[in-house]
């Protein structure tokens, strides 16, 4: 059965109404270490324009910002957006934090050399995730990077297994995998767009 987006939205709104850090990503060593590993897996020291959908309260956004000339981060929950804006403040670079409902409000007209999807993909069914990945693929410039990082264990809100959603990303045309790091709890992978890939732009 197709999930009700409005019900899902209310669920996340309720989580952020109760706490600006529902999953304790700020303090948990697991989360801090995972962010450090993700940053270490990025192929370049700096990016011109990056996109982080599903930014939550902005902890990863704050870590990405110093390496990005421009960074767009978004979340569907108003509370998450407010928390991320408080977290970033006057952060480095040009960072925009916006409330967007995905996939309908994906920034299709923008181009990025880095897209990071962390702990996001399994909240969508197959059709919605395929739409998101197709738009991400179209948004990547020549030599752009797509990074996915997701929890491996089951939980109530999960709509897709992590292995399945990463396999969908791996199947996109013209992407070459540059990183594959799996631990007991999460899978972290990165791909780079090749110059000859359809939709790639220098």
N, C-alpha and C positions, 0 to 999 in steps of 0.2 A: 504494500500500500504506500502511495506517495505521502511523505510527511507534510503536515500543515505548517507552512513557513511562519504564519502568524503565531501559532502555538510555540514553535521553536524560539521565535523572537521574544515572546513573553518569558520563556524559561531563562534566557540569558539576561534579560532586563531584571528579573527577580534576583538572579545570582549577584549582579553588580549593585543592585539596591541594598543587598545585605552586606557586601564587602567590596572594596575596590581592588581586592586581590583574591578572588574566589579559589584559585588553585595554589596560592602561596608561592607564586613564581618569583617573587622578590627575594625571599629569604631562604628557600630550600636549596641545599647544596646541589641536589640533583638538577634543578632548573638552572642554577648558576653555571654548573659544569657543562650542561648541554648547550647553553648559549655560547660558551667559550669554544666548544668544539665546532659549532656551526660557523662561528666567525673564522676559525682557523681553516675551515674547509673552503672558504671563498677563494676563487682563483686569482683575484686582483686585490691590490692594496686599497684601491679607490674606484668608485663608480660614479658615472655622470648622473644617472637617474635611476632610482630604485623604487620598487613597489612592495609593500608588505600588507597583503590582505589579511584580515583577522588579527589585528594587532593587539587585541586585549588591552591590558592596562599600560602598555608601552614599554615594558622592560626590554624586550628585544629591539624595539624601535630605537630606544636610547642607545643601545649598543651598536646598532647599524649606522646611526646618524653621522658619527664622525668620519665614516668611510664613504659618505655619499654627498655629491654636490647638491642633489635634490632628492628628497625622499617623500613619497606619498604613502601614508599608512591609513588604513581604514578598519572600521568594525561596525557591525550592525547594531550593537547595543549602545545606547546613549551613555550609560554609565561607564562603559569601557572607554569610549571616546573622551569623556570628561576626565577620567583617571589618566589616560595617556597624555592629554594636554597638560595636566598638572605635572606629570612626570617629566615631560620634555622641557617645559618652560621655554626659555630662550636658548634652546640647544644649538649645537653646531650645524652649519649648513642651512639649507632652505628646506624645512620639514613641514609638511601639511598633514594634519590629522583630521579625517573626515568621517562622518557617519554615512555608510553605504550599505545597501542590501544586495547581497550577491546571490546569483550571478547577474541580476537585472541591472545593477548599477556599476558593473565593472567598467573601469576607465578605458573603453575600447579605443579611443582616439589617441591615446598617449603611447610613447615608446620608452622602453626601459632596457638598461643593460644588466639589471638584476631584478629578479622576482623571487621573494622568499615566502613560502607557505609553511608555517609551523603550527602544528596541532590544529589544523583547520579542515583538511580535505574529507575526513570521515564524518563530518556533520552534514554532508550532502549526499543525495542519492546518486546513482550512476549517471543519469541524464544530466543533472545539474553539474556534477563534477566534470563530465566530458565537455560541457559548455565552457566552464571556467578554464579548463586546461587548454582548450582550443583558443580561447581569447588570450590566455597567457602566452601561448606559442606565437600568436599573431603580433603581440605587443613587443616581443623580444627583438632587439636589433641584432645585426650581424655580430657574432661572438658574445651575445648576451647569455646570461646564466639563469637557470631555473633551479631553485633549491627547495627540497621538501624534507620535513622532519616531523615524524609522527610516533605517538605512543603505540606499542604493539599489543597491549592487553585489551581484553573486552571491557566495555562499560556500557551503561544503559543508553546513552545518547548516540552511540556509534551506529552509522548506517552502512558503512563499508569497512572491510578489513584493511589494515594498513598495507599489506602486501598487494592487494588488489588496486588500491588507489595509486600506489607507486608504479605498478605495472602499467597503468593507464598513461602516466607521465612518460615512462620509458618508451611507450609505443608511438609517441609523437614523432612525425617525420623530421629528419635533419638534426636531431639532438644526439650528442655524444656524451655518455656518462663519464664524469670526471672524478666522482667521489661515490663510494658505497661503504658506509660505516654502520654496522648493526651491533647492538648490545642486547642484553636481556630485555630491556624496557623500551627501546626506541630504535627506529630506522632513520638514518640520515643519508640522503642522496642528493647529488648535484649533477646537472647536465649543462652542456654548452651548445649553443646554436652554431652550426657550421655555416660557412659563407654561402654554400650552395643550397641551403635549406629553403623551401618555399616560404615566402613571407618574410625572409630575413632582409634586413636593410642595414647598410653601413652607416 
